[in-house]
Amino acid sequence: MNRISIRLVIIGVIFMSFAMNTQAQLQLLSGLSGGTYQSLAQDIKNNSTQKINVLTSSGSVDNFNQLISNDNSINVTFLQYDVLLSHEMKTPSIRENLRVLLPLFLDEEIHLIAKKGSDITNLSDLRGKRVAVGTKGQGTFITATTIKQRTGIAWFDVEISSNDAYQALLDGVIDAYFYVGGAPVSSLSKLHADAPIQLVNIKHKALKDIYRKKKIKSGTYAWLTKTVTTYAVPTLLVVKVENMSDDTQLKFNTLVTEVSASLKKMQSSGHEKWKDVYFKNQDIDWPYYYARPIVKETGDTGTK
């Protein structure tokens, strides 16, 4: 075998080794860079004995699309509950293939942000205004669309990523924007006390049967000087069980055990949102993934 052939073999072995190592890792899809999902995913990774690769995405809708795609590289992802329900209305069969991995729900607060001193002080003031609703890859887009449809408040949708909406607001491109994320959202926490923005109260009878009432307390952000009333969307950690291998099932079993065991540690040293975990929610109508023992098939021993 000549030197070129030997080099090709070595490169091939290295590539196969890398591919096998990547495949062996759990691929955990989080969300926007600097967002709550990414922080939570990093906490999970830091408290796991398994190799977990944390990936970012455009948001909850993007997460859903990647999870159900034929590309099986994504094992588990964060999803907003209303995103899951929205897609089920279009494709009811997804209920058979997707499971809630953990009985943990972290409510993501709906932030409605306007300029400080703006005449937008409640939800109805959005009528006729230019409102950023995220992009179609974000769960924020689904939530904003749901609010608009249910309340009948007619504003002008502006599709801008939540991470870009702050600057668009300052530049006068928009009048307000929605941002769905577990408070405190990292990117909003980085803003100083003199940031020229305010949170707007969200309250409407048409929303109370789909979202949970929540408050974002004064001081949650340096620039937030008064408590506001809003709603929150349950966050789910979801897996695809269709064609699940024994190896993947074993990894999920381990993940369930480790996250549950590490919960108190993450509540004390991880993202603030871990403190809002609750284990039971009768409003969540979706099948769970339960850790099950893997039964290996055995051959016929010949005994009767």
RABELHU-V509954 format. One line per field, one symbol per residue. burial: b if it has 9 or more other ideal C-beta (glycine too) atoms within 8 Angstrom, else e. A space follows every 50 residues. Layout:
BEGIN
burial->???
END
This chain:
BEGIN
burial->eeeeebeebeeeeeeeeeeebeeebbbbbbbbeebbbbbbbbbbbebbeb ebbbbebbbbbbbbbbbbeeeeebbbbbbbbbbbebbbeeeeebbebbbb beebbbbbbbbbbbbeebebebbebbeebbbbbbbebbbbbbbbbbbbeb bebebeebbbbbbebbebbeeeebbbbbbbbbbbbbbbbebeeebebbbb bbebeebbeebbbbebeeeebbbbeeebbbbbbbbbbbbbeeeeeeebbb bbbbbbbbbeebbebbbeebbebbeebeeeeeebebeebeeeeeeeeeee eeee
END
